[in-house]
């Protein structure tokens, strides 16, 4: 799977990039036809603790899946976003089996 990662207004360290790519690769266990993904890492300018935003767009044949989560850390936001995408993948596969 092709992973494009963009950190907006900051530079993501290699440890975070590796973590995100490892988590994304696990989605292939649920659906092996994922073409690619775009990951956007963003810092919210508020003073709250929940200022890390992760947006992931998955490209699959005939459709795009999208999830966005905001948490205290990028790792936590990544985990929650990938969980949301996993649920969307299962729902999409269920619709394919019905047809």
N, C-alpha and C positions, 0 to 999 in steps of 0.2 A: 504494500500500500504506500502510495506517495503521500508524504506528510509535509505540508507547508506551514511553518510556524512564524508568526509575526508578533513581536512584542511592541506595543505602541507606547512611545514616549519613555522607554527605558530599555536596557539590554538584559535579556534573560541569560542566566549563567548556564553552563553546559550540564550541570547536575539536574536542573529543572527541565531542560530540553530532553535529556535522556529519560527522565521520569515520565514525561508526557508521551514520548514515542513508545515506551514500553507498555503503558496503559492502553494506548490506541491499538497497538498490535494485538492485544487480547480480544478486541472486538472481532477479529478474523475467526475466532473460535465459534462465534454465533452466526456469522454470515461471511462466507468466503468470497463474495463478489464485490467487496468494497473497492472502488476505483482509487479514491484518494480522499484526503481530508485537509481542511484549512483550519488552523488554530489561531485564535486571536487572544493575546494576553493584554489586559488593560488594567491600569490603576485608576480607581475612582478618586476624585479629589476631595471627598468628604473626610471629616475627622473621625468617622466611625471606624470600628475595627474591621467591619466587613467591607473592605475596599479593594479586594482582589477579584477581578472578573475574568472568567474564561468562557470563550465562545468557540464552539466546534461545529463545523459544517462537514458532513459526510456526503460524498458523492457515490451513489450506488446506481446501477442501471435503471434509468427511467425516473429517478427521484433524487431529491436532496433531503437529508435529515439534518436538523439543526437543534442545538441545545445551548443554553446560556445559564451560568450559575455565578453567584457572587458569595464569597466566603472570606474567612480570616486569612487563609493561605492559598497560594496557587495550587498546591498539592490537593488540598481538600476540595477546592472548586473543580479541579480536574476530575477527581473521583466522582463527585456528584454529577458532573456533566456527562461523563462516560456511562454512569448508571442510567441516566435519562436516555441516552442514545441506545443503550442496550435494550431498554424497554421498547423504544421506537422500532428497533430492528426486529424484535420478536413479534410486534404487532404487524409490521410490514410482511414478514414471512408468513404469518398466519393468514393474511389476506391473499397472498400468492397461492397458498395451498387450497384455499376455498375455490379459487377460479378454475 
